[in-house]
Amino acid sequence: MRAIVAAVVAVFVFASVPAEARSLADFYGVYLGQGETEAAQPGKEPEKRFSQVIIRPAASERGFSIEWSTLKIKNDELPEAADTKTYTQTFRATDKANMYRDITSGDVNLSQDASWAVINGDTLSIVQVSVGPDGSYYVTHYDRTLTAKGLDVRFTRFENSRIVRAVQLNLLKGPAKVN
């Protein structure tokens, strides 16, 4: 099972080798927008998602921090009954161009979560891998692609090679600058 996880990780790393990448500073900003889930399971209704993403230079690391909040609304819910989550990650530069490692990353072979980011062209990709004690694995993959007006976000969550959630969002860049 660990060999499968290593192969999945290798695919994401080698598929993410930067080519003519943008600079990290190009991604800095505040983005706000919406989208919806894609049908990962037949018969399941899409859910609306509203999201805010803030990308800024890391305070104490040579890298960046990213904060994202998601408001999930099922079609029949009122906004006050919706589910809101906020996450923050900080990445530091590695010795490879346009590649960053989460400052809390561990070793997946020791069942510790690992996360990295890479800039490839107009896309900032963040991959998170978790391995359970039984060898089951979870991969969360975000592609945040710069557009003329902001970011297109593609989120995919895999559980043991099966896509369990996919979301497509279109975010507009706000006027606020981040430092």
C-alpha positions in Angstrom: 0.0 0.0 0.0 2.8 2.4 0.8 4.3 1.7 -2.7 0.9 2.9 -4.2 1.0 6.1 -2.1 4.6 6.7 -3.2 3.6 6.2 -6.8 0.6 8.7 -6.4 2.9 11.2 -4.8 5.5 10.8 -7.6 2.9 11.3 -10.2 1.8 14.6 -8.6 5.4 15.8 -8.2 6.6 15.0 -11.7 3.4 16.1 -13.3 3.9 19.4 -11.5 7.4 20.2 -12.8 7.4 23.9 -13.4 7.6 25.2 -17.0 7.7 29.0 -17.7 6.1 29.6 -14.3 4.8 32.9 -13.0 6.4 34.5 -10.0 5.0 33.8 -6.6 4.1 37.5 -6.2 1.8 37.3 -9.2 -0.6 35.2 -7.0 -0.6 37.6 -4.0 -4.0 39.1 -3.4 -7.5 38.6 -2.1 -10.0 36.6 -4.2 -13.7 36.1 -3.7 -16.2 34.1 -5.8 -18.4 31.0 -6.1 -18.9 27.7 -7.9 -20.4 24.4 -7.2 -19.5 20.7 -6.6 -19.4 18.3 -9.5 -21.4 15.1 -9.3 -18.9 12.6 -7.7 -21.8 10.3 -6.9 -24.7 9.6 -9.2 -27.9 11.3 -8.1 -26.2 13.6 -5.6 -27.2 17.3 -6.2 -24.5 19.9 -6.6 -23.8 22.2 -3.7 -23.1 25.9 -4.1 -19.7 27.0 -2.7 -18.7 30.6 -1.9 -15.0 31.0 -1.3 -12.4 33.6 -0.3 -8.7 33.0 -0.8 -5.9 35.3 0.5 -2.4 34.6 -0.7 0.4 36.7 0.9 4.2 36.5 1.6 4.9 34.4 4.6 5.9 36.5 7.7 8.9 34.5 8.8 9.6 32.0 6.0 10.9 32.5 2.4 7.6 31.5 0.9 3.9 32.3 1.2 0.8 31.8 3.4 -2.6 31.0 2.0 -5.9 31.3 3.8 -9.1 30.1 2.3 -12.6 30.1 3.6 -15.5 28.1 2.1 -19.2 28.6 2.7 -21.1 25.5 1.6 -24.8 25.8 0.9 -27.1 23.0 -0.2 -29.8 24.1 -2.5 -32.5 23.9 0.1 -30.6 25.6 3.0 -30.8 29.1 4.2 -27.3 30.8 4.4 -27.4 30.9 8.2 -27.7 27.1 8.2 -24.7 26.7 5.9 -21.3 25.2 6.7 -18.3 27.5 6.8 -14.7 26.4 7.2 -11.4 28.3 7.2 -8.0 26.9 6.6 -4.5 28.4 6.7 -1.2 27.0 5.5 2.3 28.4 5.3 4.8 27.2 2.8 8.6 27.8 2.6 10.7 27.7 -0.5 12.7 24.5 -1.3 15.9 24.2 -3.2 13.8 23.6 -6.4 12.5 26.6 -8.4 8.8 27.4 -7.8 8.4 24.5 -5.3 7.4 25.0 -1.7 6.9 22.7 1.3 4.3 23.2 4.0 6.1 24.1 7.2 4.2 21.4 9.1 4.8 18.6 6.6 5.8 15.2 7.9 6.7 11.9 6.4 3.9 10.0 4.8 5.8 6.7 5.4 5.3 7.4 9.1 1.6 8.2 8.6 2.2 11.9 8.9 0.5 14.4 6.6 2.6 16.0 3.9 1.8 19.0 1.7 3.6 20.9 -0.9 3.0 23.6 -3.5 4.3 24.2 -7.0 3.9 26.9 -9.6 3.5 25.6 -13.1 2.7 28.3 -15.7 -0.3 30.3 -14.5 -1.3 27.7 -11.9 -0.4 27.4 -8.2 -1.0 23.8 -7.2 -1.2 22.6 -3.6 -1.2 18.9 -2.8 -2.0 17.3 0.6 -1.4 13.6 1.3 -2.5 11.7 4.4 -1.9 8.0 5.0 -4.0 6.1 7.6 -2.5 3.5 10.0 -4.1 0.8 7.8 -2.4 2.2 4.6 -5.5 3.9 3.3 -4.7 7.3 1.7 -6.3 10.6 1.0 -5.1 13.2 -1.5 -6.4 16.7 -1.7 -5.4 18.7 -4.7 -6.0 22.4 -5.4 -5.2 24.1 -8.7 -5.5 27.9 -8.5 -5.0 29.3 -12.0 -4.6 33.0 -12.7 -7.1 34.5 -15.0 -7.6 38.1 -16.4 -10.0 38.8 -13.5 -8.8 36.6 -10.7 -8.5 32.9 -10.1 -10.1 29.7 -11.3 -10.0 27.1 -8.6 -10.2 23.4 -9.1 -10.4 21.3 -6.0 -10.4 17.4 -6.1 -10.3 15.0 -3.1 -9.3 11.4 -3.6 -9.8 8.6 -1.1 -7.8 5.5 -2.1 -7.7 6.6 -5.7 -11.4 7.3 -5.9 -12.6 10.9 -6.5 -15.0 11.7 -3.7 -15.4 15.4 -4.2 -14.7 17.9 -7.0 -15.4 21.6 -7.0 -14.9 24.3 -9.6 -14.8 27.9 -8.5 -14.4 31.2 -10.3 -12.9 34.0 -8.0 -12.5 37.7 -8.7 -9.4 39.5 -7.4 -10.3 42.2 -4.9 -8.8 45.7 -4.9 -6.9 45.1 -1.5 -3.2 44.5 -1.7 -1.6 42.0 0.8 1.9 42.3 2.2 
